[in-house]
């Protein structure tokens, strides 16, 4: 046989066989959901996480953690443009993280409920733990 010619008479290498599901450990049957939630709840949770994924929107949530504020006040606090602040607030409202009310020409925003407060605190606490681990 030539140096670079392949030996076709040799048996092909054996691939390891994957164990059957449940053979190595206990798994719930495929038709059972391990979570006590619906697909709709998962979609809404993902939308909330997406809305919180922008640092500028997170800052607005932190301002609102201190209490209800109107768009003009949030614009001044963030030193931004009213249109940008309004768009961010709209995203947070669509994700059900904030509530709003209109009074004359002003629109006031507040955190939707105590769950949002807990969510913000947990996310920031977890982010702080990750940051602590990265420091020498």
N, C-alpha and C positions, 0 to 999 in steps of 0.2 A: 504494500500500500504506500502511496506517495505521502510525503510529509504533511501536506495540507488537505489530504482527502479524508472525508469523514467515514467512519466505520458504521455502515448501515446495518450490520448484523448484531450490534450490541443492543441490549434492551434499553428503552428510554428510561430516564431517571424517574423514580416514583415521586409523585406529588403527595404530600401529607393530606389525608382526608380530614375535612372539618368534622368535628363531632356533631351529632344531632343536637338540636336545641334541647336543652334540659338534661343532656347526658352528663355534662361536667358540673352543673350546678342547677339550682332551682330558678326557673323563669316562669312568669305568669304566662298562661296560654296567649297566643298572638291575638285572639279576639277580645281579650280583657285589657282595659286601659289601666295602667298603674296609677294614673292621676285621677283625682276626683274633680275633674273639670270638663267642660265641653270644648269643642273646637272653637266655638264663638268666644269663650273666655280666653283661650290661648291667643286668638287673633287680637282681642282687645288688649291683653297684657303686652303683646308684641308692639302694638301701636303706642301704648304708654311708654314703653322702653325707648322706642324710636323717638318719640317727642322729647324725651329727657336726654337724648344722645347729643344734643347741641349745647355747648357750654353757655351760650348766651340765653337760651331758654331756661337752663338750670339756674342761672343768676336771677332771672325773673321769678322763678319759683321760690328762691331764697328771700327775695324782697317780699313776696306775698306771704311767706311764712310769718312775717312780722305783722301781718294784718292786711286788710283790704286796701287797695290803692287804685286810683284812676289812671288811665292811659297817660295823661299829661304828666302826672307825678312820676310814673315809671320811666317815661321818656327823659325827664330831667335827671333822675337818679342814674340812668344808664348812659346819659349824655349821647343819646342816639337820635334817630329820626323817628317821628311818629309812625310812619308807614312800616318801618322795620319792626318796631316794638309791637304794633298792632298785628302784624303777620305772625310773629312769634307767639303772641297771646292766642291768636286764632288756632294755631297748631296745638297749643296746650289745651285749649277749650275742646277742640275736636277729639282729643284723646281723653277727655273727661277728667283732666287733672286740675282744671280751674273752673270756677263758675263765674258768671258775669251778670251784672244788672245795669240798667240804664237809668240815669237820673238827669233829667233835662238834656243838656248837650254832652254830658260826661258818661263814660262807660267805666264801671268799677269792676275790678277783678279780685277774686279771693281764691285760696286753695279750695278745691271741691269738698274735701272732708278730712277727718283726722287720719284716714288711711294714707292720704297723699303726704301728710307731714311725716308719718312713720316711714314711708317709702323713701323720701328724700333723705331723712336721717340715716336710714340703713345703707343706702347707696353711698353716701358720703363717708360714713364710718368704714364701710368695706374698702372704699377707695383709699382712705387714710391708712388702713392696715397694709394694703398692697404697697403704698408709698414707703411705709416704715420698713418693710422687708427689703426694698431696693436700696435703701441707704446703707452705707458701710458702717 
